[in-house]
Amino acid sequence: MSSETAKRRLAKLEGALSPRAAVLLWLAEAHAFPTLPAYASSLLGRPDAELPPKVIGARVEAAARVELRGLSPEAIKEEVRKRLRNALFLLELVLKINLETLARVELEELRLAVFTYQARCLQLEAEIPEYRDFPYGGRSLAERWGEWREDATAFIGGLYAAEEARLLLERRDLESRACLFPELASEWESLLERAEGLAGVYGLMSAEPGQEATKRGSRQARSGLIDLDAVRAAARAEAPARAADLTEQARCATLDILDDGNAADSILERRVRRLLDE
């Protein structure tokens, strides 16, 4: 085998089994399952060597030892540990994003139901002349629609911010590979689309009498007086802070796995200080 051929094979090995590539390979394998719980169930009863941290770690370590052949045992050990830490961080990041998104979908579905119910109640009041101008709690119907609008805008903005943070992390750490499991990704898209529909509800109710009803399907029409593009832009500005929080959570979990308690405590202290400063 020529030296050039050997170099090409080594380069291919390094690229395929770098920490990031090893995690992306695992992610593609895991996404054969529709959900994270389904994937987790498939791991029950398997030997430790077949669990994700071990599989990913073995792939990374094997590639590193080939690449680093000729260095001192101490240097190899330190570099292998660094690469294993990077791989475990990415694995933890993927799991954190999926678990947070799963919890958020469950919660936000309930909040969306509340907003939908509130909007229907306000719509019914607007349709009944004797209730239209009745000031509940000293607030007119128009004022209560305004309050609903503010809350709905914040609700949509929170969803956008979560999505923008995930997209940022996927671009930065996962080569823009989607990390949500298939069913969860579909549930998230459905939730977001129906949440954006709240803007259309307000746009319809805030239209002047005699105006033509907005057409469904058009983003411009659905936005009404809630500017979804502006809400998305504000969420995009908030995304780095959310992404940093998820990153630190993943780092803490990684350091706990590697039993590096001092470093994990340092990250936790920074998070607490930031919360106290808010």
C-alpha positions, 0 to 999 in steps of 0.5 A: 500500500502506498503512503498516499493511499494510507494517508487517504484511508487514515483521513477517511477513518478520522472523518468518519469517527471524529466525535461529531461524526460518531454522534451523527452516525448514532443519531441516524441509527437512533432516528430509525425509531419514531420516538425517543421512548421507543428508542430507549425501550429498544436498549433495555436489557442490552449489555453495556457495550451496546449502549450509546455512550459505549458505542460512540466512545468505542468508535471515537477511541478506535479512530483516535488511537490509530491517528495518534499512533507513535505518541506517548501513552500519556499523550494518547490517553489525554487526547482520547479523553478529550475526544470522548468528552466532546462526543459525550457532550454532543450525545447529551446535547441531543438528548437534552434538546429532545427531552426539553422539546418533548416536555415543552410540547406537552405543556404548550399543547395545554396552553394552546388549548387555553388560548383557543378557548379564551379566543372562542369565548371572546368571539362569542361575546362579540357576537352577542350585542348585549355582551359586546360592550359589557365591561367585565372586571372594569375592562371592555371587550376590546381591552380584553382582546388586547390582553389576549393578543399580548399573551398570545404574542408572548406564547408564540414568541416562546415557541419561536425562541425554543426553535431558534435555539435548537436550530442554532445548536444544530448548525453549530454542533451537528452540521445542521442535522435535525436532532428531533426524533421523527414523531416529535419533529412532526408534533412540534411543527403541528404545534407551531402551525396551530399557534401561529393560527392564533394570530389569524384569529386576532387579525379576524376579530380586529378587522374593521366591520365590513372588511373581507375576512382574511384568507387562510394559508397566507402568512401575511393574511394570518398575521393580522395585527400580530406581526409573526415576522417581528415576533420571530426576529425577537425570538432569534435575538433571544436564541443564543441565551437559550442555546447557552443554557442548554449547552451548559446543561449538556456540559454538566451532564457530561462532566458528571458522567466523567466524574469531573465534579469540580468543573461541573460545579463551576458551570453550575455556579455560573448558571446560578449567578446568572439567574441571580443577576436577572 
